[in-house]
Amino acid sequence: MKKDFLTGVIVGSLSTALAYALVKVDYLSSQWECDWCDVRFRPPFKEYILAPHTPKTRKLICPVCGRKAYLKCEHDYKKAYN
């Protein structure tokens, strides 16, 4: 019983760490573009995590014009590692 619990804790911890790393790489490589004012920005990490999203858009608030909408995302994975 103890061995099963310990295995579960280890697997759960490793899974959580891997998921966090993948989300962080996606966040650091992403920029969103406002459809109204054409500004590109990266929101705070908390806003990024909690925002409703589709595979290619995320509902964010533009820091320039204040519009809240599903904004397009562009990825540059080289930025995540610099």
DSSP file (Angstrom, degrees, kcal/mol; ACC not computed):
  #  RESIDUE AA STRUCTURE BP1 BP2  ACC     N-H-->O    O-->H-N    N-H-->O    O-->H-N    TCO  KAPPA ALPHA  PHI   PSI    X-CA   Y-CA   Z-CA
    1    1 A M     >        0   0    0      0, 0.0     4,-2.0     0, 0.0     5,-0.2   0.000 360.0 360.0 360.0 -46.5    0.0    0.0    0.0
    2    2 A K  H  >  +     0   0    0      1,-0.2     4,-2.6     2,-0.2     5,-0.2   0.889 360.0  53.1 -62.2 -39.1    2.8    2.5    0.9
    3    3 A K  H  > S+     0   0    0      1,-0.2     4,-2.3     2,-0.2    -1,-0.2   0.898 108.5  49.2 -65.0 -40.8    4.7    1.6   -2.3
    4    4 A D  H  > S+     0   0    0      2,-0.2     4,-2.2     1,-0.2    -1,-0.2   0.901 112.2  48.8 -64.6 -41.0    1.6    2.3   -4.4
    5    5 A F  H  X S+     0   0    0     -4,-2.0     4,-2.3     2,-0.2    -2,-0.2   0.930 112.0  47.9 -64.3 -45.6    1.0    5.7   -2.7
    6    6 A L  H  X S+     0   0    0     -4,-2.6     4,-2.4     1,-0.2    -2,-0.2   0.894 111.1  51.0 -63.6 -41.0    4.6    6.7   -3.1
    7    7 A T  H  X S+     0   0    0     -4,-2.3     4,-2.8     1,-0.2     5,-0.2   0.906 110.2  50.4 -62.1 -41.9    4.6    5.7   -6.8
    8    8 A G  H  X S+     0   0    0     -4,-2.2     4,-2.6     2,-0.2    -2,-0.2   0.899 110.3  49.2 -62.5 -42.0    1.5    7.8   -7.3
    9    9 A V  H  X S+     0   0    0     -4,-2.3     4,-2.4     2,-0.2    -2,-0.2   0.919 113.6  46.3 -64.2 -44.0    3.0   10.8   -5.6
   10   10 A I  H  X S+     0   0    0     -4,-2.4     4,-2.5     2,-0.2     5,-0.2   0.940 115.2  45.3 -65.2 -47.5    6.2   10.5   -7.7
   11   11 A V  H  X S+     0   0    0     -4,-2.8     4,-2.4     1,-0.2    -2,-0.2   0.909 114.6  49.2 -63.5 -42.2    4.3   10.0  -11.0
   12   12 A G  H  X S+     0   0    0     -4,-2.6     4,-2.3    -5,-0.2    -1,-0.2   0.905 111.9  48.3 -63.1 -42.1    1.9   12.9  -10.2
   13   13 A S  H  X S+     0   0    0     -4,-2.4     4,-2.4    -5,-0.2    -2,-0.2   0.920 113.0  46.9 -65.7 -44.2    4.7   15.2   -9.3
   14   14 A L  H  X S+     0   0    0     -4,-2.5     4,-2.3     2,-0.2    -2,-0.2   0.892 112.3  50.7 -65.2 -39.1    6.7   14.4  -12.5
   15   15 A S  H  X S+     0   0    0     -4,-2.4     4,-2.5    -5,-0.2    -2,-0.2   0.911 111.3  48.1 -63.8 -42.7    3.5   14.9  -14.6
   16   16 A T  H  X S+     0   0    0     -4,-2.3     4,-2.4     2,-0.2    -2,-0.2   0.906 112.0  49.2 -64.9 -42.1    2.8   18.2  -13.0
   17   17 A A  H  X S+     0   0    0     -4,-2.4     4,-2.2     2,-0.2    -2,-0.2   0.899 112.3  48.0 -64.9 -40.8    6.4   19.4  -13.5
   18   18 A L  H  X S+     0   0    0     -4,-2.3     4,-2.3     2,-0.2    -2,-0.2   0.917 111.6  49.5 -66.0 -43.4    6.3   18.3  -17.2
   19   19 A A  H  X S+     0   0    0     -4,-2.5     4,-2.3     1,-0.2    -2,-0.2   0.919 111.3  49.8 -61.7 -43.6    3.0   20.0  -17.8
   20   20 A Y  H  X S+     0   0    0     -4,-2.4     4,-2.5     1,-0.2    -1,-0.2   0.915 110.4  50.4 -61.3 -43.5    4.2   23.3  -16.2
   21   21 A A  H  X S+     0   0    0     -4,-2.2     4,-2.2     1,-0.2    -1,-0.2   0.905 111.3  47.8 -62.9 -41.9    7.4   23.2  -18.3
   22   22 A L  H  X S+     0   0    0     -4,-2.3     4,-2.1     2,-0.2    -1,-0.2   0.906 113.1  47.7 -66.5 -41.3    5.4   22.7  -21.5
   23   23 A V  H  X S+     0   0    0     -4,-2.3     4,-2.5     2,-0.2    -2,-0.2   0.899 111.3  51.5 -65.8 -40.1    3.0   25.5  -20.7
   24   24 A K  H  X S+     0   0    0     -4,-2.5     4,-2.7     2,-0.2    -2,-0.2   0.896 109.6  49.2 -65.3 -40.6    5.9   27.8  -19.8
   25   25 A V  H  X S+     0   0    0     -4,-2.2     4,-1.4     2,-0.2    -1,-0.2   0.911 112.1  49.0 -64.2 -41.8    7.7   27.2  -23.1
   26   26 A D  H  < S+     0   0    0     -4,-2.1     4,-0.4     2,-0.2    -2,-0.2   0.921 112.8  48.2 -62.6 -43.0    4.4   27.8  -25.0
   27   27 A Y  H >< S+     0   0    0     -4,-2.5     3,-1.2     1,-0.2    -2,-0.2   0.931 111.5  48.5 -62.5 -47.8    3.9   31.1  -23.0
   28   28 A L  H 3< S+     0   0    0     -4,-2.7    -1,-0.2     1,-0.3    -2,-0.2   0.732 113.1  48.4 -68.5 -21.5    7.4   32.3  -23.6
   29   29 A S  T 3< S+     0   0    0     -4,-1.4    47,-2.6    -5,-0.2     2,-0.3   0.438  99.1  90.9 -95.8   0.4    7.3   31.6  -27.3
   30   30 A S  E <   +A   75   0A   0     -3,-1.2     2,-0.3    -4,-0.4    45,-0.2  -0.717  43.9 177.5-106.3 147.3    3.9   33.3  -27.8
   31   31 A Q  E     -A   74   0A   0     43,-2.0    43,-2.7    -2,-0.3     2,-0.3  -0.988  17.9-145.4-137.7 143.9    2.8   36.8  -28.7
   32   32 A W  E     -AB  73  41A   0      9,-2.9     9,-2.2    -2,-0.3     2,-0.5  -0.843   6.9-147.7-110.8 148.3   -0.8   37.9  -29.3
   33   33 A E  E     -AB  72  40A   0     39,-1.8    39,-0.8    -2,-0.3     2,-0.3  -0.961  13.0-132.6-120.0 126.6   -1.9   40.5  -31.8
   34   34 A C     >  -     0   0    0      5,-2.3     4,-1.3    -2,-0.5    37,-0.1  -0.590   8.3-147.4 -75.1 132.1   -4.9   42.8  -31.2
   35   35 A D  T  4 S+     0   0    0     -2,-0.3    -1,-0.1     2,-0.2    36,-0.0   0.754  93.9  45.5 -70.6 -24.7   -7.2   43.0  -34.2
   36   36 A W  T  4 S+     0   0    0      1,-0.1    -1,-0.1     3,-0.1    -2,-0.0   0.922 128.3  17.6 -88.5 -47.8   -8.1   46.6  -33.5
   37   37 A C  T  4 S-     0   0    0      2,-0.1    -2,-0.2     0, 0.0    -1,-0.1   0.397  91.1-130.7-110.5   3.2   -4.9   48.4  -32.8
   38   38 A D     <  +     0   0    0     -4,-1.3     2,-0.3     1,-0.2    -3,-0.1   0.669  53.3 149.3  58.9  21.8   -2.4   45.8  -34.3
   39   39 A V        -     0   0    0     -5,-0.0    -5,-2.3    -6,-0.0     2,-0.4  -0.631  38.7-143.4 -83.7 144.5   -0.2   45.8  -31.2
   40   40 A R  E     +B   33   0A   0     -2,-0.3     2,-0.3    -7,-0.2    -7,-0.2  -0.906  33.0 153.5-106.0 137.4    1.7   42.6  -30.3
   41   41 A F  E     -B   32   0A   0     -9,-2.2    -9,-2.9    -2,-0.4    21,-0.0  -0.960  41.1-129.7-154.1 167.2    2.0   41.8  -26.6
   42   42 A R        -     0   0    0     -2,-0.3     3,-0.1   -11,-0.2   -11,-0.1  -0.994  30.4-140.3-123.2 121.7    2.5   39.0  -24.0
   43   43 A P        -     0   0    0      0, 0.0    19,-0.0     0, 0.0     5,-0.0  -0.229  37.6 -76.2 -73.7 168.4    0.0   39.1  -21.1
   44   44 A P     >  -     0   0    0      0, 0.0     4,-2.3     0, 0.0     3,-0.2  -0.328  46.5-113.4 -59.5 150.3    1.0   38.3  -17.5
   45   45 A F  H  > S+     0   0    0      1,-0.2     4,-2.5     2,-0.2     5,-0.2   0.872 115.4  53.5 -58.0 -41.2    1.4   34.5  -16.9
   46   46 A K  H  > S+     0   0    0      1,-0.2     4,-2.3     2,-0.2    -1,-0.2   0.918 109.9  47.3 -61.8 -43.6   -1.6   34.3  -14.6
   47   47 A E  H  > S+     0   0    0      1,-0.2     4,-1.4     2,-0.2    -1,-0.2   0.898 111.5  52.2 -63.6 -40.0   -3.9   36.0  -17.2
   48   48 A Y  H  < S+     0   0    0     -4,-2.3    -2,-0.2     1,-0.2    -1,-0.2   0.917 111.8  45.7 -60.4 -45.5   -2.5   33.6  -19.8
   49   49 A I  H  < S+     0   0    0     -4,-2.5    -2,-0.2     1,-0.2    -1,-0.2   0.905 117.8  41.3 -66.6 -43.2   -3.2   30.5  -17.7
   50   50 A L  H  < S+     0   0    0     -4,-2.3    -1,-0.2    -5,-0.2    -2,-0.2   0.591  89.6 107.5 -85.9 -11.1   -6.7   31.5  -16.6
   51   51 A A  S  < S-     0   0    0     -4,-1.4     9,-0.1    -3,-0.2     2,-0.1  -0.433  75.5-114.2 -72.4 137.4   -8.0   32.9  -20.0
   52   52 A P        +     0   0    0      0, 0.0     7,-2.9     0, 0.0     2,-0.3  -0.411  49.0 177.1 -62.4 146.8  -10.5   30.9  -22.0
   53   53 A H  B     -C   58   0A   0      5,-0.2     5,-0.2    17,-0.1    17,-0.0  -0.981  33.4-148.8-153.6 162.1   -8.9   29.7  -25.2
   54   54 A T        -     0   0    0      3,-2.1     3,-0.1    -2,-0.3     5,-0.0  -0.627  55.1 -84.9-114.7 179.1   -9.2   27.7  -28.5
   55   55 A P  S    S+     0   0    0      0, 0.0     3,-0.0     0, 0.0    -2,-0.0   0.818 127.3  22.2 -59.6 -28.7   -6.2   26.0  -30.1
   56   56 A K  S    S+     0   0    0     16,-0.0    17,-1.5    18,-0.0     2,-0.3   0.460 122.4  47.3-119.0  -2.1   -5.2   29.2  -31.9
   57   57 A T  E     - D   0  72A   0     15,-0.2    -3,-2.1    -3,-0.1     2,-0.3  -0.901  54.5-161.0-136.0 164.9   -6.7   32.1  -29.9
   58   58 A R  E     -CD  53  71A   0     13,-1.5    13,-2.6    -2,-0.3     2,-1.0  -0.988  29.5-116.6-146.2 138.7   -7.0   33.2  -26.3
   59   59 A K  E     + D   0  70A   0     -7,-2.9     2,-0.3    -2,-0.3    11,-0.3  -0.664  55.4 153.4 -81.4 104.7   -9.5   35.6  -24.8
   60   60 A L  E     - D   0  69A   0      9,-2.1     9,-2.0    -2,-1.0     2,-0.5  -0.812  46.5-114.3-129.4 165.5   -7.3   38.4  -23.5
   61   61 A I  E     - D   0  68A   0     -2,-0.3     7,-0.2     7,-0.2     6,-0.1  -0.913  32.7-124.9-102.9 125.3   -7.5   42.2  -22.8
   62   62 A C     >  -     0   0    0      5,-2.5     4,-1.3    -2,-0.5   -22,-0.0  -0.512  11.1-145.5 -68.0 130.8   -5.3   44.4  -25.1
   63   63 A P  T  4 S+     0   0    0      0, 0.0    -1,-0.1     0, 0.0    -2,-0.0   0.675  94.2  43.8 -72.8 -15.5   -3.0   46.5  -22.9
   64   64 A V  T  4 S+     0   0    0      3,-0.1    -2,-0.0   -25,-0.1    -3,-0.0   0.917 129.4  16.5 -93.4 -56.5   -3.2   49.4  -25.4
   65   65 A C  T  4 S-     0   0    0      2,-0.1    -1,-0.0     0, 0.0    -4,-0.0   0.618  91.8-129.8 -97.8 -13.0   -6.9   49.8  -26.4
   66   66 A G     <  +     0   0    0     -4,-1.3     2,-0.2     1,-0.3     0, 0.0   0.521  51.8 151.5  80.5   5.0   -8.5   47.7  -23.6
   67   67 A R        -     0   0    0     -6,-0.1    -5,-2.5     1,-0.0     2,-0.6  -0.508  36.8-147.1 -73.0 135.8  -10.6   45.5  -25.9
   68   68 A K  E     + D   0  61A   0     -7,-0.2     2,-0.3    -2,-0.2    -7,-0.2  -0.923  43.0 125.1-106.2 116.8  -11.3   42.0  -24.6
   69   69 A A  E     - D   0  60A   0     -9,-2.0    -9,-2.1    -2,-0.6     2,-0.8  -0.962  69.6 -76.4-158.6 169.3  -11.5   39.5  -27.4
   70   70 A Y  E     - D   0  59A   0     -2,-0.3     2,-0.3   -11,-0.3   -11,-0.3  -0.713  57.5-162.3 -76.0 111.1  -10.2   36.2  -28.7
   71   71 A L  E     - D   0  58A   0    -13,-2.6   -13,-1.5    -2,-0.8   -37,-0.1  -0.713  17.2-110.0-102.8 148.7   -6.8   37.3  -30.1
   72   72 A K  E     -AD  33  57A   0    -39,-0.8   -39,-1.8    -2,-0.3     2,-0.4  -0.436  29.7-142.9 -75.7 147.8   -4.6   35.4  -32.5
   73   73 A C  E     -A   32   0A   0    -17,-1.5     2,-0.4   -41,-0.2   -41,-0.2  -0.896  10.8-165.2-114.6 141.1   -1.4   33.9  -31.3
   74   74 A E  E     -A   31   0A   0    -43,-2.7   -43,-2.0    -2,-0.4     2,-0.4  -0.990  12.8-150.0-123.1 136.5    1.9   33.7  -33.1
   75   75 A H  E     +A   30   0A   0     -2,-0.4     2,-0.3   -45,-0.2   -45,-0.2  -0.850  21.6 173.5-109.2 140.2    4.7   31.3  -31.9
   76   76 A D    >>  -     0   0    0    -47,-2.6     3,-1.7    -2,-0.4     4,-0.6  -0.785  10.3-171.2-138.4  93.6    8.4   31.7  -32.1
   77   77 A Y  H 3> S+     0   0    0      1,-0.3     4,-0.5    -2,-0.3     3,-0.3   0.655  79.6  70.3 -67.3 -15.0    9.9   28.9  -30.1
   78   78 A K  H >4 S+     0   0    0      1,-0.2     3,-0.8     2,-0.2    -1,-0.3   0.841  93.0  58.9 -66.7 -31.3   13.4   30.3  -30.4
   79   79 A K  H X4 S+     0   0    0     -3,-1.7     3,-1.1     1,-0.2    -1,-0.2   0.805  94.6  64.9 -66.4 -29.3   12.4   33.1  -28.1
   80   80 A A  H 3< S+     0   0    0     -4,-0.6    -1,-0.2    -3,-0.3    -2,-0.2   0.752 104.9  44.2 -67.4 -23.2   11.5   30.6  -25.3
   81   81 A Y  T <<        0   0    0     -3,-0.8    -1,-0.2    -4,-0.5    -2,-0.2   0.330 360.0 360.0-106.2   6.9   15.1   29.5  -25.0
   82   82 A N    <         0   0    0     -3,-1.1    -1,-0.2    -4,-0.2    -2,-0.1   0.404 360.0 360.0-102.6 360.0   16.8   33.0  -25.0
